[in-house]
Amino acid sequence: MLGARTIVGIVGNIISCALFLSPIPTFRKIFKKKDVESFDPKPYLATVLNCLFWVYYGMPFVNPNSLLVITINGVGLVIELIYLCIFFWYAPPKGRKRVLKYFIGEVALFALVVIVTMLIPEHKMVINRPMRAVVVGVICDVFNVIMYSSPLFIVRDVIRTKSVKYMPFLLSATNFANGVCWTAYACIGQWDYFILISNGLGSIAGFVQLVVWFFIRFTTTPKDKDLPGKPTNEVQLSNVA
């Protein structure tokens, strides 16, 4: 029989997978027009690196009993790489060089972290956890917090334009549910402080987005003004634990 932690983790996997798949309309547009237009690949590059670190964090020799963390971030990694391949295929030469440069830099950074942390003795403990898991967990948290905070910049655009078209309700609600689910996962059974910290903050960020969405949607009149250089259908990625 599945335990509560496993059930919550499976639900978290489903919600997180929906977030990973949310940019599909963007890439369908790129595929249809055969042009990347003004879409920015950096959120997808950042998500690739984030998924790499969380897959590493979930490995048995780093943080045992974290299979569900590996599964969703492994799936997310594959999805994000597909997005980048599509972007790379249709981008102009300058855009391709930029994507390739960032990607090589990310792989080099990830390899460096793996090499350094693998040199840490497994028996060395901090806050009753292997030192290796603590170091990798802190790195994962830094990236998670950055990615969870990035959609808050959209809040600024929403307030400026008095329009919620830059912050779709379904995406904001899913971000919030994702943060809550992984926060619960971190608290059930064995406490995982690193999943708890980043996703707890992610829950707060998601809640702020929802509050702003409801306030702007029902109390203000839109200015009907687009922000220069910002496609209205651009999806901002959030992160999973």
Secondary structure, DSSP 4 states (H G I P E B T S, - for coil): ---HHHHHHHHHHHHHHHHHHTTHHHHHHHHHHT--TT--SHHHHHHHHHHHHHHHHTSTTTSSS-HHHHHHHHHHHHHHHHHHHHHHHHS-HHHHHHHHHHHHHHHHHHHHHHHHHHTS-TT-EETTEEHHHHHHHHHHHHHHHHHHHTTHHHHHHHHHHT-STTS-HHHHHHHHHHHHHHHHHHHSSS--HHHHHHHHHHHHHHHHHHHHHHHHHHHS-----PPTT--TTPPPP----
